[in-house]
Amino acid sequence: MTEINSDDTESYHSWSSNGRWVVFSSRRYDGNYTRPFIAHIDNNGRGSKPFELPCANPDYHRQFLKCYNIPEFMRGPVTIRPQQFADVIKQVGVPVRYANRLSKQ
């Protein structure tokens, strides 16, 4: 999609449920900080020029030393309170074992 891509790092692409919008992280402005961008896809599969969502503070994304942009489209409100989320993160992790289909069990 040459209409959407840039020469800088872009990642974490996520599509809307109707397949007409894509949101992704990009470093296209300065090569250093990722920012979320959204683009529309028309009926012919061509993308529009991506745009950064405006913020109340224009320097919002430039004020952080680290960026954690993993944008996702949502179809409903966030129902978990921040403290509930923090409580889950603080719990002891569950050991897991990853195996691919070619490894011996």
LUMMARRO-601907 format. One record per residue (C-alpha): residue in three letters; x, y, z; residue number from 1. Coordinates in nm, 3 decimals, decimal comma. Layout:
REM residues N
type | u | v | w | seq
Ala | X | Y | Z | NUM;
...
REM end
This chain:
REM residues 105
type | u | v | w | seq
Met | 0,000 | 0,000 | 0,000 | 1;
Thr | 0,222 | 0,277 | -0,125 | 2;
Glu | -0,039 | 0,537 | -0,026 | 3;
Ile | -0,001 | 0,445 | 0,341 | 4;
Asn | 0,361 | 0,332 | 0,384 | 5;
Ser | 0,652 | 0,560 | 0,470 | 6;
Asp | 1,027 | 0,507 | 0,478 | 7;
Asp | 1,028 | 0,487 | 0,859 | 8;
Thr | 0,939 | 0,209 | 1,101 | 9;
Glu | 0,569 | 0,117 | 1,103 | 10;
Ser | 0,418 | -0,168 | 1,301 | 11;
Tyr | 0,123 | -0,313 | 1,492 | 12;
His | -0,127 | -0,278 | 1,211 | 13;
Ser | -0,488 | -0,336 | 1,318 | 14;
Trp | -0,794 | -0,336 | 1,093 | 15;
Ser | -1,143 | -0,211 | 1,174 | 16;
Ser | -1,421 | -0,470 | 1,183 | 17;
Asn | -1,548 | -0,355 | 0,842 | 18;
Gly | -1,200 | -0,359 | 0,684 | 19;
Arg | -1,223 | 0,005 | 0,574 | 20;
Trp | -0,985 | 0,157 | 0,831 | 21;
Val | -0,638 | 0,062 | 0,948 | 22;
Val | -0,459 | 0,195 | 1,256 | 23;
Phe | -0,085 | 0,147 | 1,307 | 24;
Ser | 0,219 | 0,285 | 1,486 | 25;
Ser | 0,465 | 0,488 | 1,281 | 26;
Arg | 0,786 | 0,683 | 1,329 | 27;
Arg | 0,729 | 0,879 | 1,009 | 28;
Tyr | 0,759 | 1,225 | 1,165 | 29;
Asp | 1,105 | 1,205 | 1,316 | 30;
Gly | 1,224 | 0,842 | 1,311 | 31;
Asn | 1,240 | 0,835 | 1,692 | 32;
Tyr | 0,894 | 0,823 | 1,847 | 33;
Thr | 0,602 | 0,607 | 1,745 | 34;
Arg | 0,265 | 0,768 | 1,709 | 35;
Pro | -0,071 | 0,611 | 1,618 | 36;
Phe | -0,191 | 0,682 | 1,263 | 37;
Ile | -0,522 | 0,599 | 1,096 | 38;
Ala | -0,595 | 0,561 | 0,724 | 39;
His | -0,913 | 0,490 | 0,528 | 40;
Ile | -0,930 | 0,222 | 0,258 | 41;
Asp | -1,166 | 0,297 | -0,033 | 42;
Asn | -1,383 | 0,058 | -0,234 | 43;
Asn | -1,095 | -0,009 | -0,474 | 44;
Gly | -0,854 | -0,103 | -0,195 | 45;
Arg | -0,656 | 0,222 | -0,210 | 46;
Gly | -0,552 | 0,385 | 0,113 | 47;
Ser | -0,592 | 0,752 | 0,200 | 48;
Lys | -0,314 | 0,961 | 0,347 | 49;
Pro | -0,265 | 0,845 | 0,711 | 50;
Phe | -0,326 | 1,100 | 0,984 | 51;
Glu | -0,228 | 1,118 | 1,348 | 52;
Leu | -0,516 | 1,152 | 1,589 | 53;
Pro | -0,516 | 1,501 | 1,732 | 54;
Cys | -0,452 | 1,536 | 2,106 | 55;
Ala | -0,541 | 1,818 | 2,344 | 56;
Asn | -0,166 | 1,863 | 2,396 | 57;
Pro | 0,011 | 1,870 | 2,054 | 58;
Asp | 0,338 | 1,754 | 2,218 | 59;
Tyr | 0,172 | 1,457 | 2,391 | 60;
His | 0,371 | 1,188 | 2,207 | 61;
Arg | 0,698 | 1,383 | 2,222 | 62;
Gln | 0,696 | 1,412 | 2,603 | 63;
Phe | 0,773 | 1,046 | 2,670 | 64;
Leu | 1,117 | 0,885 | 2,678 | 65;
Lys | 0,961 | 0,552 | 2,579 | 66;
Cys | 0,658 | 0,486 | 2,363 | 67;
Tyr | 0,413 | 0,200 | 2,399 | 68;
Asn | 0,179 | 0,248 | 2,106 | 69;
Ile | -0,005 | -0,071 | 2,018 | 70;
Pro | -0,321 | 0,074 | 1,866 | 71;
Glu | -0,638 | -0,133 | 1,841 | 72;
Phe | -0,988 | -0,057 | 1,720 | 73;
Met | -1,261 | -0,124 | 1,974 | 74;
Arg | -1,633 | -0,183 | 1,934 | 75;
Gly | -1,728 | -0,100 | 2,292 | 76;
Pro | -1,617 | 0,083 | 2,603 | 77;
Val | -1,332 | -0,024 | 2,828 | 78;
Thr | -1,504 | -0,188 | 3,125 | 79;
Ile | -1,205 | -0,266 | 3,345 | 80;
Arg | -1,095 | -0,008 | 3,600 | 81;
Pro | -0,723 | 0,083 | 3,610 | 82;
Gln | -0,684 | -0,071 | 3,957 | 83;
Gln | -0,833 | -0,401 | 3,839 | 84;
Phe | -0,580 | -0,409 | 3,557 | 85;
Ala | -0,293 | -0,328 | 3,796 | 86;
Asp | -0,406 | -0,606 | 4,033 | 87;
Val | -0,386 | -0,863 | 3,753 | 88;
Ile | -0,041 | -0,746 | 3,645 | 89;
Lys | 0,091 | -0,780 | 4,002 | 90;
Gln | -0,018 | -1,145 | 4,032 | 91;
Val | 0,231 | -1,428 | 4,008 | 92;
Gly | 0,267 | -1,541 | 3,648 | 93;
Val | 0,153 | -1,879 | 3,524 | 94;
Pro | 0,431 | -2,092 | 3,375 | 95;
Val | 0,376 | -2,172 | 3,010 | 96;
Arg | 0,555 | -2,394 | 2,761 | 97;
Tyr | 0,559 | -2,306 | 2,394 | 98;
Ala | 0,597 | -2,576 | 2,136 | 99;
Asn | 0,560 | -2,566 | 1,762 | 100;
Arg | 0,399 | -2,846 | 1,567 | 101;
Leu | 0,740 | -2,983 | 1,467 | 102;
Ser | 0,880 | -3,019 | 1,818 | 103;
Lys | 0,850 | -3,345 | 2,009 | 104;
Gln | 0,611 | -3,328 | 2,304 | 105;
REM end
